[in-house]
Each structure stands twice: as C-alpha cells, then as structure tokens.
Amino acid sequence: MTTKEIRELSPVEQVAKLREVRGQFLHLRLRKQTGQIEKTHELRALRKDIARLETIVRQKSKAPATA
C-alpha cells in the first residue's frame, strides 16, 4: 500500500488494515520457518506496510483537533 492509499482510509479502516497485515506477516513468518515460502521478499514488503500504517495511525492520533 502507498501512503496516499492509507491516508484516504478512515481511522477505523486503518486500524483494521494494520491488524490484517500483521496477521499476514505472522502467517508468512511461520511458513518461512517451516521452509514453505519461495518469495521471501514479501516479508520485507509487509514489514514496510506495517511501518507505514503505524506511522500514519500515530500521526493522526497525535494531530491537534481543529474545529
């Protein structure tokens, strides 16, 4: 996901997407440990997606409320 796509999501959708990506990452990590994964580069891409999501969620939560 790009940062633009993430920013367009609502805060609830962002948290849901973060949970989903973390689940995918866990599943891929477990498959890597058992030797069932061929595309190990997907792990790195998911880690970067998690970082992007966490950063944007944190920025929105700390943003001052404007009226």
N, CA, C and O atoms as a Maestro MAE file, in Angstrom:
{
 s_m_m2io_version
 :::
 2.0.0
}

f_m_ct {
 s_m_title
 :::
 protein
 m_atom[268] {
  # First column is atom index #
  i_m_mmod_type
  r_m_x_coord
  r_m_y_coord
  r_m_z_coord
  i_m_residue_number
  s_m_chain_name
  s_m_pdb_residue_name
  s_m_pdb_atom_name
  i_m_atomic_number
  :::
  1 25 0.835 -1.189 0.000 1 A "MET " " N  " 7
  2 3 0.000 0.000 0.000 1 A "MET " " CA " 6
  3 2 0.876 1.247 0.000 1 A "MET " " C  " 6
  4 15 1.957 1.269 0.589 1 A "MET " " O  " 8
  5 25 0.395 2.261 -0.660 2 A "THR " " N  " 7
  6 3 1.108 3.524 -0.633 2 A "THR " " CA " 6
  7 2 0.568 4.383 0.502 2 A "THR " " C  " 6
  8 15 -0.519 4.130 1.022 2 A "THR " " O  " 8
  9 25 1.328 5.388 0.878 3 A "THR " " N  " 7
  10 3 0.888 6.258 1.961 3 A "THR " " CA " 6
  11 2 -0.376 7.013 1.570 3 A "THR " " C  " 6
  12 15 -1.217 7.305 2.420 3 A "THR " " O  " 8
  13 25 -0.510 7.327 0.291 4 A "LYS " " N  " 7
  14 3 -1.704 8.034 -0.170 4 A "LYS " " CA " 6
  15 2 -2.953 7.171 0.042 4 A "LYS " " C  " 6
  16 15 -3.989 7.662 0.491 4 A "LYS " " O  " 8
  17 25 -2.840 5.889 -0.286 5 A "GLU " " N  " 7
  18 3 -3.966 4.981 -0.096 5 A "GLU " " CA " 6
  19 2 -4.311 4.847 1.386 5 A "GLU " " C  " 6
  20 15 -5.487 4.791 1.748 5 A "GLU " " O  " 8
  21 25 -3.308 4.795 2.229 6 A "ILE " " N  " 7
  22 3 -3.520 4.647 3.668 6 A "ILE " " CA " 6
  23 2 -4.198 5.888 4.236 6 A "ILE " " C  " 6
  24 15 -5.124 5.781 5.041 6 A "ILE " " O  " 8
  25 25 -3.742 7.049 3.822 7 A "ARG " " N  " 7
  26 3 -4.313 8.298 4.338 7 A "ARG " " CA " 6
  27 2 -5.772 8.479 3.928 7 A "ARG " " C  " 6
  28 15 -6.524 9.158 4.627 7 A "ARG " " O  " 8
  29 25 -6.182 7.890 2.817 8 A "GLU " " N  " 7
  30 3 -7.564 8.008 2.357 8 A "GLU " " CA " 6
  31 2 -8.522 7.144 3.175 8 A "GLU " " C  " 6
  32 15 -9.732 7.368 3.146 8 A "GLU " " O  " 8
  33 25 -7.996 6.163 3.901 9 A "LEU " " N  " 7
  34 3 -8.843 5.298 4.724 9 A "LEU " " CA " 6
  35 2 -9.265 6.033 5.989 9 A "LEU " " C  " 6
  36 15 -8.574 6.941 6.450 9 A "LEU " " O  " 8
  37 25 -10.395 5.636 6.541 10 A "SER " " N  " 7
  38 3 -10.828 6.206 7.817 10 A "SER " " CA " 6
  39 2 -9.959 5.604 8.925 10 A "SER " " C  " 6
  40 15 -9.339 4.560 8.721 10 A "SER " " O  " 8
  41 25 -9.906 6.250 10.093 11 A "PRO " " N  " 7
  42 3 -9.083 5.718 11.188 11 A "PRO " " CA " 6
  43 2 -9.451 4.281 11.571 11 A "PRO " " C  " 6
  44 15 -8.572 3.481 11.891 11 A "PRO " " O  " 8
  45 25 -10.722 3.959 11.540 12 A "VAL " " N  " 7
  46 3 -11.151 2.593 11.873 12 A "VAL " " CA " 6
  47 2 -10.640 1.608 10.818 12 A "VAL " " C  " 6
  48 15 -10.182 0.516 11.153 12 A "VAL " " O  " 8
  49 25 -10.721 1.997 9.557 13 A "GLU " " N  " 7
  50 3 -10.239 1.138 8.473 13 A "GLU " " CA " 6
  51 2 -8.730 0.969 8.544 13 A "GLU " " C  " 6
  52 15 -8.210 -0.103 8.235 13 A "GLU " " O  " 8
  53 25 -8.021 2.024 8.952 14 A "GLN " " N  " 7
  54 3 -6.567 1.943 9.070 14 A "GLN " " CA " 6
  55 2 -6.164 0.924 10.129 14 A "GLN " " C  " 6
  56 15 -5.253 0.124 9.912 14 A "GLN " " O  " 8
  57 25 -6.837 0.951 11.266 15 A "VAL " " N  " 7
  58 3 -6.529 0.004 12.338 15 A "VAL " " CA " 6
  59 2 -6.867 -1.417 11.899 15 A "VAL " " C  " 6
  60 15 -6.124 -2.352 12.198 15 A "VAL " " O  " 8
  61 25 -7.981 -1.584 11.195 16 A "ALA " " N  " 7
  62 3 -8.363 -2.904 10.703 16 A "ALA " " CA " 6
  63 2 -7.342 -3.424 9.695 16 A "ALA " " C  " 6
  64 15 -6.976 -4.599 9.722 16 A "ALA " " O  " 8
  65 25 -6.891 -2.553 8.818 17 A "LYS " " N  " 7
  66 3 -5.892 -2.935 7.816 17 A "LYS " " CA " 6
  67 2 -4.578 -3.307 8.495 17 A "LYS " " C  " 6
  68 15 -3.913 -4.258 8.085 17 A "LYS " " O  " 8
  69 25 -4.205 -2.561 9.530 18 A "LEU " " N  " 7
  70 3 -2.987 -2.857 10.276 18 A "LEU " " CA " 6
  71 2 -3.075 -4.252 10.892 18 A "LEU " " C  " 6
  72 15 -2.122 -5.027 10.819 18 A "LEU " " O  " 8
  73 25 -4.213 -4.570 11.495 19 A "ARG " " N  " 7
  74 3 -4.409 -5.892 12.089 19 A "ARG " " CA " 6
  75 2 -4.320 -6.983 11.024 19 A "ARG " " C  " 6
  76 15 -3.736 -8.041 11.259 19 A "ARG " " O  " 8
  77 25 -4.901 -6.722 9.857 20 A "GLU " " N  " 7
  78 3 -4.886 -7.694 8.769 20 A "GLU " " CA " 6
  79 2 -3.460 -7.940 8.266 20 A "GLU " " C  " 6
  80 15 -3.063 -9.087 8.058 20 A "GLU " " O  " 8
  81 25 -2.698 -6.872 8.072 21 A "VAL " " N  " 7
  82 3 -1.336 -7.000 7.557 21 A "VAL " " CA " 6
  83 2 -0.446 -7.702 8.575 21 A "VAL " " C  " 6
  84 15 0.412 -8.502 8.202 21 A "VAL " " O  " 8
  85 25 -0.645 -7.408 9.858 22 A "ARG " " N  " 7
  86 3 0.134 -8.105 10.891 22 A "ARG " " CA " 6
  87 2 -0.167 -9.600 10.877 22 A "ARG " " C  " 6
  88 15 0.735 -10.413 11.079 22 A "ARG " " O  " 8
  89 25 -1.414 -9.967 10.643 23 A "GLY " " N  " 7
  90 3 -1.786 -11.382 10.545 23 A "GLY " " CA " 6
  91 2 -1.115 -12.051 9.358 23 A "GLY " " C  " 6
  92 15 -0.626 -13.176 9.462 23 A "GLY " " O  " 8
  93 25 -1.096 -11.353 8.229 24 A "GLN " " N  " 7
  94 3 -0.430 -11.885 7.041 24 A "GLN " " CA " 6
  95 2 1.060 -12.071 7.303 24 A "GLN " " C  " 6
  96 15 1.652 -13.071 6.896 24 A "GLN " " O  " 8
  97 25 1.657 -11.098 7.988 25 A "PHE " " N  " 7
  98 3 3.086 -11.161 8.281 25 A "PHE " " CA " 6
  99 2 3.395 -12.354 9.184 25 A "PHE " " C  " 6
  100 15 4.365 -13.077 8.953 25 A "PHE " " O  " 8
  101 25 2.572 -12.559 10.207 26 A "LEU " " N  " 7
  102 3 2.760 -13.690 11.108 26 A "LEU " " CA " 6
  103 2 2.663 -15.003 10.346 26 A "LEU " " C  " 6
  104 15 3.492 -15.896 10.526 26 A "LEU " " O  " 8
  105 25 1.648 -15.118 9.494 27 A "HIS " " N  " 7
  106 3 1.455 -16.333 8.709 27 A "HIS " " CA " 6
  107 2 2.659 -16.593 7.805 27 A "HIS " " C  " 6
  108 15 3.122 -17.728 7.699 27 A "HIS " " O  " 8
  109 25 3.169 -15.542 7.153 28 A "LEU " " N  " 7
  110 3 4.319 -15.692 6.271 28 A "LEU " " CA " 6
  111 2 5.574 -16.078 7.048 28 A "LEU " " C  " 6
  112 15 6.369 -16.898 6.590 28 A "LEU " " O  " 8
  113 25 5.744 -15.481 8.226 29 A "ARG " " N  " 7
  114 3 6.902 -15.823 9.062 29 A "ARG " " CA " 6
  115 2 6.881 -17.292 9.464 29 A "ARG " " C  " 6
  116 15 7.910 -17.969 9.439 29 A "ARG " " O  " 8
  117 25 5.705 -17.775 9.833 30 A "LEU " " N  " 7
  118 3 5.586 -19.187 10.212 30 A "LEU " " CA " 6
  119 2 5.873 -20.100 9.026 30 A "LEU " " C  " 6
  120 15 6.522 -21.135 9.173 30 A "LEU " " O  " 8
  121 25 5.390 -19.713 7.857 31 A "ARG " " N  " 7
  122 3 5.669 -20.511 6.655 31 A "ARG " " CA " 6
  123 2 7.149 -20.500 6.313 31 A "ARG " " C  " 6
  124 15 7.682 -21.496 5.824 31 A "ARG " " O  " 8
  125 25 7.821 -19.375 6.566 32 A "LYS " " N  " 7
  126 3 9.257 -19.299 6.292 32 A "LYS " " CA " 6
  127 2 10.026 -20.234 7.212 32 A "LYS " " C  " 6
  128 15 10.975 -20.893 6.785 32 A "LYS " " O  " 8
  129 25 9.621 -20.291 8.466 33 A "GLN " " N  " 7
  130 3 10.291 -21.155 9.429 33 A "GLN " " CA " 6
  131 2 10.182 -22.632 9.050 33 A "GLN " " C  " 6
  132 15 11.088 -23.416 9.332 33 A "GLN " " O  " 8
  133 25 9.087 -23.006 8.418 34 A "THR " " N  " 7
  134 3 8.905 -24.396 8.021 34 A "THR " " CA " 6
  135 2 9.406 -24.664 6.605 34 A "THR " " C  " 6
  136 15 9.312 -25.790 6.116 34 A "THR " " O  " 8
  137 25 9.939 -23.633 5.944 35 A "GLY " " N  " 7
  138 3 10.514 -23.805 4.617 35 A "GLY " " CA " 6
  139 2 9.492 -23.894 3.503 35 A "GLY " " C  " 6
  140 15 9.785 -24.459 2.450 35 A "GLY " " O  " 8
  141 25 8.312 -23.358 3.701 36 A "GLN " " N  " 7
  142 3 7.255 -23.457 2.700 36 A "GLN " " CA " 6
  143 2 7.099 -22.195 1.859 36 A "GLN " " C  " 6
  144 15 6.159 -22.103 1.069 36 A "GLN " " O  " 8
  145 25 7.981 -21.239 2.006 37 A "ILE " " N  " 7
  146 3 7.823 -19.970 1.291 37 A "ILE " " CA " 6
  147 2 8.928 -19.835 0.247 37 A "ILE " " C  " 6
  148 15 10.092 -20.132 0.513 37 A "ILE " " O  " 8
  149 25 8.544 -19.387 -0.934 38 A "GLU " " N  " 7
  150 3 9.507 -19.185 -2.009 38 A "GLU " " CA " 6
  151 2 9.837 -17.707 -2.191 38 A "GLU " " C  " 6
  152 15 10.962 -17.360 -2.550 38 A "GLU " " O  " 8
  153 25 8.865 -16.844 -1.946 39 A "LYS " " N  " 7
  154 3 9.052 -15.415 -2.176 39 A "LYS " " CA " 6
  155 2 9.329 -14.720 -0.840 39 A "LYS " " C  " 6
  156 15 8.426 -14.141 -0.235 39 A "LYS " " O  " 8
  157 25 10.569 -14.780 -0.394 40 A "THR " " N  " 7
  158 3 10.909 -14.202 0.906 40 A "THR " " CA " 6
  159 2 10.866 -12.674 0.888 40 A "THR " " C  " 6
  160 15 10.825 -12.052 1.949 40 A "THR " " O  " 8
  161 25 10.875 -12.067 -0.279 41 A "HIS " " N  " 7
  162 3 10.826 -10.608 -0.364 41 A "HIS " " CA " 6
  163 2 9.477 -10.064 0.113 41 A "HIS " " C  " 6
  164 15 9.365 -8.885 0.446 41 A "HIS " " O  " 8
  165 25 8.467 -10.912 0.145 42 A "GLU " " N  " 7
  166 3 7.155 -10.479 0.622 42 A "GLU " " CA " 6
  167 2 7.197 -10.097 2.102 42 A "GLU " " C  " 6
  168 15 6.450 -9.221 2.538 42 A "GLU " " O  " 8
  169 25 8.067 -10.748 2.871 43 A "LEU " " N  " 7
  170 3 8.216 -10.413 4.287 43 A "LEU " " CA " 6
  171 2 8.654 -8.956 4.452 43 A "LEU " " C  " 6
  172 15 8.116 -8.223 5.282 43 A "LEU " " O  " 8
  173 25 9.614 -8.562 3.666 44 A "ARG " " N  " 7
  174 3 10.121 -7.186 3.752 44 A "ARG " " CA " 6
  175 2 9.047 -6.180 3.356 44 A "ARG " " C  " 6
  176 15 8.911 -5.131 3.985 44 A "ARG " " O  " 8
  177 25 8.289 -6.499 2.317 45 A "ALA " " N  " 7
  178 3 7.224 -5.603 1.863 45 A "ALA " " CA " 6
  179 2 6.149 -5.455 2.941 45 A "ALA " " C  " 6
  180 15 5.648 -4.352 3.161 45 A "ALA " " O  " 8
  181 25 5.791 -6.543 3.610 46 A "LEU " " N  " 7
  182 3 4.789 -6.473 4.667 46 A "LEU " " CA " 6
  183 2 5.303 -5.678 5.863 46 A "LEU " " C  " 6
  184 15 4.546 -4.922 6.473 46 A "LEU " " O  " 8
  185 25 6.582 -5.839 6.205 47 A "ARG " " N  " 7
  186 3 7.160 -5.059 7.303 47 A "ARG " " CA " 6
  187 2 7.083 -3.570 7.004 47 A "ARG " " C  " 6
  188 15 6.788 -2.768 7.890 47 A "ARG " " O  " 8
  189 25 7.345 -3.204 5.768 48 A "LYS " " N  " 7
  190 3 7.275 -1.795 5.385 48 A "LYS " " CA " 6
  191 2 5.833 -1.286 5.418 48 A "LYS " " C  " 6
  192 15 5.587 -0.149 5.823 48 A "LYS " " O  " 8
  193 25 4.882 -2.116 4.996 49 A "ASP " " N  " 7
  194 3 3.473 -1.730 5.066 49 A "ASP " " CA " 6
  195 2 3.041 -1.509 6.512 49 A "ASP " " C  " 6
  196 15 2.313 -0.563 6.811 49 A "ASP " " O  " 8
  197 25 3.494 -2.389 7.409 50 A "ILE " " N  " 7
  198 3 3.163 -2.243 8.828 50 A "ILE " " CA " 6
  199 2 3.724 -0.939 9.361 50 A "ILE " " C  " 6
  200 15 3.041 -0.222 10.093 50 A "ILE " " O  " 8
  201 25 4.963 -0.623 9.003 51 A "ALA " " N  " 7
  202 3 5.576 0.619 9.467 51 A "ALA " " CA " 6
  203 2 4.819 1.836 8.946 51 A "ALA " " C  " 6
  204 15 4.600 2.792 9.690 51 A "ALA " " O  " 8
  205 25 4.418 1.810 7.677 52 A "ARG " " N  " 7
  206 3 3.660 2.932 7.113 52 A "ARG " " CA " 6
  207 2 2.336 3.114 7.844 52 A "ARG " " C  " 6
  208 15 1.958 4.229 8.204 52 A "ARG " " O  " 8
  209 25 1.640 2.007 8.058 53 A "LEU " " N  " 7
  210 3 0.344 2.066 8.737 53 A "LEU " " CA " 6
  211 2 0.495 2.595 10.164 53 A "LEU " " C  " 6
  212 15 -0.267 3.465 10.586 53 A "LEU " " O  " 8
  213 25 1.468 2.078 10.902 54 A "GLU " " N  " 7
  214 3 1.660 2.519 12.282 54 A "GLU " " CA " 6
  215 2 2.009 4.003 12.344 54 A "GLU " " C  " 6
  216 15 1.530 4.724 13.219 54 A "GLU " " O  " 8
  217 25 2.840 4.451 11.419 55 A "THR " " N  " 7
  218 3 3.245 5.854 11.399 55 A "THR " " CA " 6
  219 2 2.047 6.767 11.167 55 A "THR " " C  " 6
  220 15 1.870 7.751 11.885 55 A "THR " " O  " 8
  221 25 1.235 6.455 10.187 56 A "ILE " " N  " 7
  222 3 0.085 7.302 9.855 56 A "ILE " " CA " 6
  223 2 -0.959 7.264 10.963 56 A "ILE " " C  " 6
  224 15 -1.544 8.294 11.299 56 A "ILE " " O  " 8
  225 25 -1.198 6.077 11.535 57 A "VAL " " N  " 7
  226 3 -2.158 5.975 12.640 57 A "VAL " " CA " 6
  227 2 -1.684 6.828 13.812 57 A "VAL " " C  " 6
  228 15 -2.483 7.535 14.426 57 A "VAL " " O  " 8
  229 25 -0.402 6.767 14.124 58 A "ARG " " N  " 7
  230 3 0.150 7.543 15.235 58 A "ARG " " CA " 6
  231 2 0.070 9.049 14.948 58 A "ARG " " C  " 6
  232 15 -0.250 9.833 15.842 58 A "ARG " " O  " 8
  233 25 0.358 9.452 13.704 59 A "GLN " " N  " 7
  234 3 0.285 10.863 13.344 59 A "GLN " " CA " 6
  235 2 -1.138 11.385 13.498 59 A "GLN " " C  " 6
  236 15 -1.347 12.486 14.007 59 A "GLN " " O  " 8
  237 25 -2.106 10.604 13.064 60 A "LYS " " N  " 7
  238 3 -3.495 11.061 13.158 60 A "LYS " " CA " 6
  239 2 -3.971 11.124 14.596 60 A "LYS " " C  " 6
  240 15 -4.780 11.984 14.941 60 A "LYS " " O  " 8
  241 25 -3.478 10.217 15.450 61 A "SER " " N  " 7
  242 3 -3.908 10.224 16.842 61 A "SER " " CA " 6
  243 2 -3.293 11.385 17.619 61 A "SER " " C  " 6
  244 15 -3.885 11.865 18.585 61 A "SER " " O  " 8
  245 25 -2.113 11.839 17.205 62 A "LYS " " N  " 7
  246 3 -1.453 12.933 17.895 62 A "LYS " " CA " 6
  247 2 -1.762 14.299 17.277 62 A "LYS " " C  " 6
  248 15 -1.371 15.328 17.829 62 A "LYS " " O  " 8
  249 25 -2.448 14.318 16.158 63 A "ALA " " N  " 7
  250 3 -2.782 15.574 15.497 63 A "ALA " " CA " 6
  251 2 -3.749 16.380 16.376 63 A "ALA " " C  " 6
  252 15 -4.687 15.816 16.938 63 A "ALA " " O  " 8
  253 25 -3.525 17.685 16.496 64 A "PRO " " N  " 7
  254 3 -4.430 18.502 17.302 64 A "PRO " " CA " 6
  255 2 -5.800 18.592 16.650 64 A "PRO " " C  " 6
  256 15 -5.920 18.694 15.429 64 A "PRO " " O  " 8
  257 25 -6.812 18.554 17.474 65 A "ALA " " N  " 7
  258 3 -8.180 18.630 16.972 65 A "ALA " " CA " 6
  259 2 -8.479 20.082 16.574 65 A "ALA " " C  " 6
  260 15 -8.386 20.995 17.395 65 A "ALA " " O  " 8
  261 25 -8.836 20.276 15.310 66 A "THR " " N  " 7
  262 3 -9.169 21.613 14.829 66 A "THR " " CA " 6
  263 2 -10.678 21.699 14.661 66 A "THR " " C  " 6
  264 15 -11.317 20.761 14.183 66 A "THR " " O  " 8
  265 25 -11.227 22.808 15.051 67 A "ALA " " N  " 7
  266 3 -12.689 22.960 14.981 67 A "ALA " " CA " 6
  267 2 -13.138 23.657 13.752 67 A "ALA " " C  " 6
  268 15 -14.338 23.855 13.559 67 A "ALA " " O  " 8
  :::
 }
 m_bond[267] {
  # First column is bond index #
  i_m_from
  i_m_to
  i_m_order
  :::
  1 1 2 1
  2 2 3 1
  3 3 4 2
  4 3 5 1
  5 5 6 1
  6 6 7 1
  7 7 8 2
  8 7 9 1
  9 9 10 1
  10 10 11 1
  11 11 12 2
  12 11 13 1
  13 13 14 1
  14 14 15 1
  15 15 16 2
  16 15 17 1
  17 17 18 1
  18 18 19 1
  19 19 20 2
  20 19 21 1
  21 21 22 1
  22 22 23 1
  23 23 24 2
  24 23 25 1
  25 25 26 1
  26 26 27 1
  27 27 28 2
  28 27 29 1
  29 29 30 1
  30 30 31 1
  31 31 32 2
  32 31 33 1
  33 33 34 1
  34 34 35 1
  35 35 36 2
  36 35 37 1
  37 37 38 1
  38 38 39 1
  39 39 40 2
  40 39 41 1
  41 41 42 1
  42 42 43 1
  43 43 44 2
  44 43 45 1
  45 45 46 1
  46 46 47 1
  47 47 48 2
  48 47 49 1
  49 49 50 1
  50 50 51 1
  51 51 52 2
  52 51 53 1
  53 53 54 1
  54 54 55 1
  55 55 56 2
  56 55 57 1
  57 57 58 1
  58 58 59 1
  59 59 60 2
  60 59 61 1
  61 61 62 1
  62 62 63 1
  63 63 64 2
  64 63 65 1
  65 65 66 1
  66 66 67 1
  67 67 68 2
  68 67 69 1
  69 69 70 1
  70 70 71 1
  71 71 72 2
  72 71 73 1
  73 73 74 1
  74 74 75 1
  75 75 76 2
  76 75 77 1
  77 77 78 1
  78 78 79 1
  79 79 80 2
  80 79 81 1
  81 81 82 1
  82 82 83 1
  83 83 84 2
  84 83 85 1
  85 85 86 1
  86 86 87 1
  87 87 88 2
  88 87 89 1
  89 89 90 1
  90 90 91 1
  91 91 92 2
  92 91 93 1
  93 93 94 1
  94 94 95 1
  95 95 96 2
  96 95 97 1
  97 97 98 1
  98 98 99 1
  99 99 100 2
  100 99 101 1
  101 101 102 1
  102 102 103 1
  103 103 104 2
  104 103 105 1
  105 105 106 1
  106 106 107 1
  107 107 108 2
  108 107 109 1
  109 109 110 1
  110 110 111 1
  111 111 112 2
  112 111 113 1
  113 113 114 1
  114 114 115 1
  115 115 116 2
  116 115 117 1
  117 117 118 1
  118 118 119 1
  119 119 120 2
  120 119 121 1
  121 121 122 1
  122 122 123 1
  123 123 124 2
  124 123 125 1
  125 125 126 1
  126 126 127 1
  127 127 128 2
  128 127 129 1
  129 129 130 1
  130 130 131 1
  131 131 132 2
  132 131 133 1
  133 133 134 1
  134 134 135 1
  135 135 136 2
  136 135 137 1
  137 137 138 1
  138 138 139 1
  139 139 140 2
  140 139 141 1
  141 141 142 1
  142 142 143 1
  143 143 144 2
  144 143 145 1
  145 145 146 1
  146 146 147 1
  147 147 148 2
  148 147 149 1
  149 149 150 1
  150 150 151 1
  151 151 152 2
  152 151 153 1
  153 153 154 1
  154 154 155 1
  155 155 156 2
  156 155 157 1
  157 157 158 1
  158 158 159 1
  159 159 160 2
  160 159 161 1
  161 161 162 1
  162 162 163 1
  163 163 164 2
  164 163 165 1
  165 165 166 1
  166 166 167 1
  167 167 168 2
  168 167 169 1
  169 169 170 1
  170 170 171 1
  171 171 172 2
  172 171 173 1
  173 173 174 1
  174 174 175 1
  175 175 176 2
  176 175 177 1
  177 177 178 1
  178 178 179 1
  179 179 180 2
  180 179 181 1
  181 181 182 1
  182 182 183 1
  183 183 184 2
  184 183 185 1
  185 185 186 1
  186 186 187 1
  187 187 188 2
  188 187 189 1
  189 189 190 1
  190 190 191 1
  191 191 192 2
  192 191 193 1
  193 193 194 1
  194 194 195 1
  195 195 196 2
  196 195 197 1
  197 197 198 1
  198 198 199 1
  199 199 200 2
  200 199 201 1
  201 201 202 1
  202 202 203 1
  203 203 204 2
  204 203 205 1
  205 205 206 1
  206 206 207 1
  207 207 208 2
  208 207 209 1
  209 209 210 1
  210 210 211 1
  211 211 212 2
  212 211 213 1
  213 213 214 1
  214 214 215 1
  215 215 216 2
  216 215 217 1
  217 217 218 1
  218 218 219 1
  219 219 220 2
  220 219 221 1
  221 221 222 1
  222 222 223 1
  223 223 224 2
  224 223 225 1
  225 225 226 1
  226 226 227 1
  227 227 228 2
  228 227 229 1
  229 229 230 1
  230 230 231 1
  231 231 232 2
  232 231 233 1
  233 233 234 1
  234 234 235 1
  235 235 236 2
  236 235 237 1
  237 237 238 1
  238 238 239 1
  239 239 240 2
  240 239 241 1
  241 241 242 1
  242 242 243 1
  243 243 244 2
  244 243 245 1
  245 245 246 1
  246 246 247 1
  247 247 248 2
  248 247 249 1
  249 249 250 1
  250 250 251 1
  251 251 252 2
  252 251 253 1
  253 253 254 1
  254 254 255 1
  255 255 256 2
  256 255 257 1
  257 257 258 1
  258 258 259 1
  259 259 260 2
  260 259 261 1
  261 261 262 1
  262 262 263 1
  263 263 264 2
  264 263 265 1
  265 265 266 1
  266 266 267 1
  267 267 268 2
  :::
 }
}
